[in-house]
Amino acid sequence: MFYTKEVTVLGYGRDVASKLHGSTLHDQLLIQTSGSFSGLLLFAIGVVLFMVAFVKDREFQSFFAKGFVLLYFSMAVWRLCFERKIEDLAGEWARQAVGDIALALSWVFFLVYSWREKYD
């Protein structure tokens, strides 16, 4: 539906993409189900972010931002500890971990900005 095979080929190359899509029908079904749940999770995060954007309580927003900092740093640690050991994903983990750290730093900058407004 979303051209996942083509996007995987574009991101990883044809050989790795064929390995990542599974060799049996059961593996392919599990991978598609996992992709569906990932999309649902991203949609839910977007809805929560939209709802939090309208909350005027700064303490709640800072609590929410701290949670995202923790989430992104834990994703970077996950990539460092586990994804680099997977042979097919070994070339991508460093770039993705840097992206996770950059996203965490964006929330840190939000916290610094909100603290600056609070104590001015």
Secondary structure, DSSP 8 states (H G I E B T S, - for coil): ---HHHHHHHHH-HHHHHHHT-SSHHHHHHHHHHHHHHHHHHHHHHHHHHHHHT---HHHHHHHHHHHHHHHHHHHHHHHHTGGGSGGGTTTHHHHHHHHHHHHHHHHHHHHHHHHHHH-
